[in-house]
Every structure is written in C-alpha cells, then in structure tokens.
Amino acid sequence: MDQYTAEQKSKSFFEISSSQSLDSTGRLGALLFIFSPVLEAACYWWLLNELADYEFRRNLWGPGLGLIACGISFLGGLVMVIVGREQRHIVREVDCDPTNKLWN
C-alpha cells in the first residue's frame, strides 16, 4: 500500500501542449527543398545531352549554372524550413492525483 505525504498530494505538475506550423518563409523553403532536386535532375539530363554531342558544339554554361543554382536552392530551402517554423506552447498547471502512477 502506497503512503502519500501531504507534500506529494499537493504537488502540482505542468502539462505542455505544443503545435508547430510553417510561416511563408517555411513554405517557400519546403517548396525549394522538394522541387529543386527535380529541377536539378533535369539540368543533369541536359548536361549529359550536351556532353554526348560529338560535334563539340557544347554549351556547358546553362546546365552547369542550373546545377549550381539548384544545389544552392536546395540547401537554402532546408535552412528556410528550419527558420520559418512557428511554435506555440500552452502550459497548464495540473494537480497531482495520488492514484495516478503516471505522475509519480
């Protein structure tokens, strides 16, 4: 049989409810993070087609700059998702129930 002191019975605990959402910066970052690898794959395909040209009329600037821009936008999107979060916390004080073993 458990014995509870007056201090244990009157002890109060805190319950924290949290929610998280993305603001406009976070949404833009999520779009960049998701769609820049798809665009980067298209630039890579373009680069392979330019390298396969046997007449040496290659234009490597377009796909090269596209690959660099997509890589930077992927990393920038990741940072924007992390920075563009809104977190809300609701803290409530809850009294201790001595019969509830979860609190003790």
Secondary structure, 3 states (H helix, E strand, C coil): CCCCCHHHHHCEEEEEEEEEEECHHHHHHHHHHHHHHHHHHHHHHHHHHHHCCCCCCCCCHHHHHHHHHHHHHHHHHHHHHHHCEEEEEEEEEEECCCCCCCCC
